[in-house]
Amino acid sequence: MSIDALARAVTALDNHEIYNPDDELNLLDSEFVSVTDETTGGLLEQIEQLGGEVLFGPDGGPNRRAITALRKRGLDVSEVGSPYPDNPYETCVVIKIDEGEIPLTSEQLGV
């Protein structure tokens, strides 16, 4: 679990020229991932894995210390409501970069 590794991966993606022919806002959208370049796909996979480890606690809730630490590193990270209104027990953290958003979700346990 490394906040620094996640910050490096997000920065690398933001600095990379992302192939986004449809100007998709959600960079984890399955259609986008299937048509984007290999470097973007690899970085998104890395961000998704690290984000799951860093941004959420063992109970599935947001790790606000990690979110704050990433903000201090200059990243645009926010906790938002569930993207799925029928599931109020889901935590969603969104990382925004110039090209779009990376929504990461986790199920809250014991709620």
C-alpha positions as CSV (number, residue, x, y, z in Angstrom):
1,M,0.0,0.0,0.0
2,S,1.8,3.1,-1.2
3,I,0.4,6.5,-1.5
4,D,3.5,7.5,-3.4
5,A,3.2,4.7,-5.9
6,L,-0.5,5.7,-6.6
7,A,0.5,9.4,-6.9
8,R,3.3,8.5,-9.4
9,A,0.9,6.3,-11.5
10,V,-1.7,9.1,-11.6
11,T,0.9,11.7,-12.6
12,A,2.3,9.4,-15.3
13,L,-1.1,8.9,-16.7
14,D,-1.8,12.7,-16.6
15,N,1.5,13.4,-18.4
16,H,0.9,10.7,-21.0
17,E,-0.9,11.5,-24.2
18,I,-4.1,9.4,-23.7
19,Y,-5.8,8.0,-26.8
20,N,-9.4,9.0,-26.1
21,P,-11.2,9.2,-29.5
22,D,-14.7,9.6,-28.1
23,D,-13.7,12.0,-25.3
24,E,-14.9,9.6,-22.7
25,L,-15.0,11.2,-19.3
26,N,-15.0,7.9,-17.3
27,L,-11.5,6.5,-18.0
28,L,-12.5,3.2,-16.5
29,D,-15.4,2.7,-18.9
30,S,-15.1,-0.7,-20.5
31,E,-15.5,0.7,-24.0
32,F,-12.8,3.3,-23.4
33,V,-10.4,0.8,-21.9
34,S,-10.9,-1.5,-24.9
35,V,-9.9,1.1,-27.5
36,T,-7.2,3.1,-25.7
37,D,-3.5,2.6,-26.1
38,E,-1.5,0.0,-24.2
39,T,0.3,2.5,-21.9
40,T,-2.9,4.1,-20.8
41,G,-4.5,0.7,-20.2
42,G,-1.6,-0.4,-18.1
43,L,-1.5,2.8,-16.0
44,L,-5.3,2.6,-15.4
45,E,-4.9,-1.0,-14.3
46,Q,-2.1,0.0,-11.9
47,I,-4.2,3.0,-10.6
48,E,-7.2,0.8,-10.1
49,Q,-5.2,-1.8,-8.1
50,L,-3.3,0.7,-6.0
51,G,-6.4,2.9,-5.5
52,G,-8.3,-0.1,-4.1
53,E,-5.5,-0.7,-1.6
54,V,-4.8,2.9,-0.7
55,L,-8.1,4.8,-0.9
56,F,-10.3,2.5,1.1
57,G,-10.0,1.1,4.6
58,P,-10.6,-2.6,5.6
59,D,-14.3,-1.8,6.1
60,G,-14.6,-0.5,2.5
61,G,-15.0,3.1,3.8
62,P,-12.8,5.9,2.4
63,N,-9.3,6.3,3.7
64,R,-9.5,10.1,4.3
65,R,-5.8,10.3,5.3
66,A,-4.7,8.9,2.0
67,I,-7.1,11.2,0.1
68,T,-5.7,14.2,2.0
69,A,-2.1,13.0,1.3
70,L,-2.8,12.8,-2.4
71,R,-4.4,16.2,-2.4
72,K,-1.2,17.6,-0.8
73,R,0.7,16.1,-3.7
74,G,-1.4,18.2,-6.0
75,L,-3.8,15.6,-7.2
76,D,-7.6,16.2,-7.6
77,V,-9.2,13.5,-5.4
78,S,-12.7,13.6,-4.0
79,E,-15.0,11.3,-2.2
80,V,-18.4,11.3,-3.9
81,G,-21.7,9.6,-3.4
82,S,-22.3,6.2,-4.8
83,P,-22.5,6.2,-8.6
84,Y,-25.3,3.6,-8.2
85,P,-28.2,5.1,-6.3
86,D,-29.6,1.7,-5.6
87,N,-26.5,0.8,-3.5
88,P,-26.1,3.3,-0.7
89,Y,-23.3,1.2,0.9
90,E,-20.8,1.8,-1.8
91,T,-18.0,4.3,-1.4
92,C,-16.8,6.1,-4.5
93,V,-13.5,8.1,-4.7
94,V,-12.8,10.0,-8.0
95,I,-9.4,11.0,-9.2
96,K,-9.6,13.7,-11.8
97,I,-6.9,14.4,-14.4
98,D,-6.9,16.6,-17.5
99,E,-8.3,13.9,-19.8
100,G,-11.1,12.6,-17.5
101,E,-12.0,10.9,-14.3
102,I,-11.1,7.7,-12.6
103,P,-13.9,6.5,-10.4
104,L,-12.9,3.9,-7.8
105,T,-15.5,2.1,-5.7
106,S,-15.6,-0.1,-2.7
107,E,-18.4,-1.9,-0.9
108,Q,-18.8,-0.8,2.8
109,L,-18.8,-3.7,5.1
110,G,-20.8,-4.0,8.4
111,V,-23.0,-1.0,7.6
